[in-house]
Amino acid sequence: MLTEITIQEYYQTKESWPLIDVRSPGEFEKGHIPGAINIPLFSNEERAHVGTVYKQRSKEKALELGYVYVTPKLQWFLDEARKHAPDGQAIVHCWRGGMRSQSFAQHLRDNGFQQVLTIVGGYKSYRRFLLGAMSQSCQLQIIGGYTGSGKTHVIEQLMAGGHQAIDLEGLANHKGSAFGAIGQKQQPTSEQFENNLFEQWRRFDRDQPIWLEDESCNIGKVNLPLALFQKMRQSTVFFLNIPREKRAELLAREYAFEDVGPLQMAVQRISKRLGGLVTQQCLDFLEQRQFYEVALLTLHYYDKTYLKGLSFRDQEKVRIIEGSDTDAEHNTLLLLNAAKECLIP
């Protein structure tokens, strides 16, 4: 008989075991437990066909069709599982911990695997566990500042110094503006973003400060978990006030790409907000590779947008930190000192 474990037990005692996700490739791509291996019982098309037969005919007919699809792949299942679990120990899950994971796990047990566990409730229970954990109270510290202040670099400094911090934009593969996708990898789905975020979040002590960069409810096409976003909006913001010229210098360094085509397209996407004259000036400067001038012009728009968003916050929870430049190491010290002062009664 197969042994079941909860998702909590998996993280407590079995996280080092190979985790096999037998859902279809499409399900896996939409969202999966970080570190899981996808050995799909059905292809996307096969799963859709089985589901249609289940709805339109019967469970029995769907099972018959499932066996037709699965039988030729039985040896492949074993070969793939042994690649990732050579010691004969594995944990298997599907969407709800039902027939797919049970049948796959039993197949492994019947063919030489010593220990095969399944997760109660499957991936669905993992998602409930994740969302519940993200809803729990915690001590958030939010790093604010106009575009180009180097907030991400400060997050990196905090992490390097052993502080609890998460680079949300790094996880989202997007820098959070009309220019944010340039030079980045494809964004994950919102669901997978949450899963990757939780992979770091679950290791934190929620009684100690957790540093995040100030964000809107979405980063590019990725949405922040609602419960987390609401907590971020209620938390203290440590606002790095860096001169615009220094911020433009940083942006010019980071966006000085050889191919200015993506930058031109980004400028055109915000042309209505920039105005016709400024848009044309930006496009002309890009042709001349004058990135600093482009940054200065666009910052006028972004500064107004950020300031408007900041005005909706509780002003008693906004701490202004005056900085002279974008030096991340120095600004991290300013930030930590400001946070300590907030703790002094």
C-alpha positions, 0 to 999 in steps of 0.5 A: 500500500502506498504511503501518503504525506502532507505538503507540510511533512514534505517540507519538514522531512522529505524535501531532499527526495526527488519530487515527480510531478506527473501532470501534463506539460501545460499544467506544469508550465502554468505552475509547479513546485520549484525543483519538481521534475515533470514526467507527464502521464499524459501529453496536453492533447491526451489529457484534453481528450481524456477529460472530454470523454469523461465529461461526455461519456463516462468515467469508465470510458475515460479510464479505458482511453487513459490506459491506451495512452499510458501503456506504451509509455510504461517503460519510459516512465521507469527510465525517466524516474530512475534518472532522477531517483537512482536510489529508488526513493521518490515522491509523486504528485498530480493535481489533487493527489488522485488517480494519476499520482496513485497509478504512477507511484504504484507502477514505480513500486511494482518495478523496483522502487523501494519507497514511493510517497504521494502528496495528499491533495497534490499540487492543489494542497501545495497552493493552499499551503502557499497562499495561507503562508503568504497571508500570515502576519510578518514584518515588512520593510519597503524600499521606495524611491524614484525610478533609477534610485538603484533599489534593486542593487540595495536589495542585493546588498541586503541579501549579501549581508545576510538580511531577509530580502527578496528581489521581486523584479528579479523573480518576475524577470522584469524591472517594472516599467515600460522599459522593464522587459528589455534584456530580460528573460521571458516572464513566468506565469503569475502562478509560477512567480508566486511559487518561486517567491514562496520558495524564498519566503518560506525560509524566512523568520516572519518575526524579523524584518523582511525587505521588499522593493516598493511595487505596484500590484503587477510587475510587467505581466506578473501579478503580486499575491493579493495578500502580500500586496495589501501588506506592502501597502500598509507597511513603512516605506523607506524612500531613497530620495536621490537626485534625478541626474544621478539616477539618469546616470545609473539608467544610462549605464544599465540601458546602454544597449547596442540595439536601441530598437526595443528602447524606441518601442518602449518610448513609443508605448508611453508617448501619450504620457510623454507628449509628442515633443518629448517623445520625438526628442527621446527618439532622436537622442536614442538614434545618437546613443545619448542615453543619459538625455533620454533617461532625464526626459523620461524620468520627469514622467516616471517621477510624477507617476511614482509620487502620485502613488506615494501620495496614497500611502499613510504619510506617517509611514513614509520615511524620507532618506536623503541620498547623494548618489546611487551607491548601493553600499552607502544607501544600504547603510542609510536604509538600515540606520533609518530602520533602526531609528524607527525601532527606538521609542 
